[in-house]
Amino acid sequence: MTIAVTKFRVEDKLYQNRYLVDPGRPHIKVRPHERPSTNLLALTHVCPAKCYEVNDKSQVEITADGCMECGTCRILCEPSGEIEWNYPRGGFGVLFKFG
Amino acid sequence: MIAEEFDAIVIGAGMSGNAAAYTMASHGLKVLQLERGEYPGSKNVQGAIMYANMLEKIIPDFRDDAPLERHLVEQRLWVMDDRSHTGIHYRSDDFNETKPNRYTIIRAQFDKWFSRKVREAGATVLCETTVTELVRDAANGKVIGVRTDRAGGVLYADVVVLAEGVSGLLGTRAGLREMPKPETVALAVKEMHFLPEEVIEQRFGVKGDEGCVIEAVGTISRSMAGLGFLYTNKESVSLGIGCLVSDFAAAKESPYALLDAFKNHPSIRPLIAGSEVKEYAAHLIPEGGHKAIPQLFGDGWVVVGDAAQLNNAVHREGSNLAMTSGRIAAEAIVQVKRRNDPMTGRNLTLYKAMLDKSFVVKDLRKYKDMPALLHTNSSNFFTTYPRLISQAAQNFMRVDGTPKIEKEKATTAAFIKERSRWGLVSDAVRLAFAWR
């Protein structure tokens, strides 16, 4: 229940933001895995946009639409190859009105 | 696409990239600046406080038209526990000067202005363009240009200025420097709270363009190394909190939960009551200090700003280090160019030599041991001491018939119980050494 409330709140926050989503071209990908590592699992609570979630097979999935491109997940999980992080194409992604 | 060669290509239109592009263009260099956002600033996040001195060195008359929010007359440094704050406040009418020292700014607006200046100085600025790769000479490895996600192939330049921000995909992928470690970067989240101008003036005791800053440490960061902040803009308040990424990962804490708790703290809640939130942003901040500064130059490239991890965490200064490093890199490039020398690493050593002489590297060197100290002792500095300070202050203020001598003994006993005599002395000594 707590998780559901938190999730609602984060989505509420993201709702204020402007994004130009590049359909079908997510800029972050999670490498297929059996069991997530500690760092990959940590993204489910560290990601400030709550883009990462655990699915019913206990694997970590990403929906990058609300991503604010902070790079936290890249710092934690790119060195091990668990995620692949690229900049969105020019003009796409988050567009801060104030920053 | 532009099929020509440039003296310099600048990647990124943040503080360091704009400073570099402006400086090079105003010295007559042919500059191309590439920005992946829709407009300059659309990917940039900062608190934000802008320090006038460093911008004056680039654009002396910036006050004529730059979008500035409030000039700061008061700084409040708070140590917080769950229900209180103990503060050191400094306010002076001296800060109401003809040319104020510090301003709050809103980055998206400020960066658009700065970018306009860059274009007026003669640089070509191309937005909505993501650089995908640095192009190197097959024979000697020198960086000779960039490839972008636009059609049209390689863009060539004598030198590439990497102003690509803290995470810096291009330089790290090209092996020019390592990616920052989770323990050397902080993740900060921030909200923009809108309030009528007169409400801000009443709540913070300011008038006209005067502004106030609150920066806070304590139990708000839940034993992690972190900082909360509140900056007054003209008609909004920027409010946020940040902690080290490694701490977030280990502590199983979420940044948005910390932000909500900070907003609901009894010392903060009344300051933002009734506000309308219009944006939620997140960003990484380099915290590794002097020891995290990477190789700053090489054959055909220099790195500036956050990408070079140039941030003074102790003084919460970053954008001024970014601007200064961008300006100095540009000045070094201009000098090499004027001598008609090639942009080799050997010649670009000049950038590092000049930066070492500036406040940027001197300040970071001064605090080189601070990041490690605060990281390894985060629960003491961010939870134990804040609680003790709050208890001591309350014990001092509350009048309840207890003789003062007993109150003092109780306070001393509490400090010794929590940290031991040896612990107190050792914390003080280590802090003093890291500070000196």
Interface residues (C-beta under 8 A of the other chain):
Chain A: T6 R9 V10 K13 L14 Q16 N17 L20 T38 N39 A42 H45 V46 P48 A49 K50 M68 E69 C70 G71 T72 R74 I75 L76 E78 P79 W85 N86 Y87 P88 R89 G90 G91 G93 V94 L95 F96 K97 F98 G99
Chain B: R36 G37 E38 G41 S42 K43 N44 V45 Q46 A48 I106 R107 A108 Q109 D111 C127 E128 T129 T130 T148 D149 R150 V166 S167 L169 M179 P180 K181 P182 V185 L187 V189 E191 M192 S236 V245 F248 A249 K252 E253 S254 P255 Y256 A257 D260 V277 K278 E279 Y280 A281 A282 H283 L284
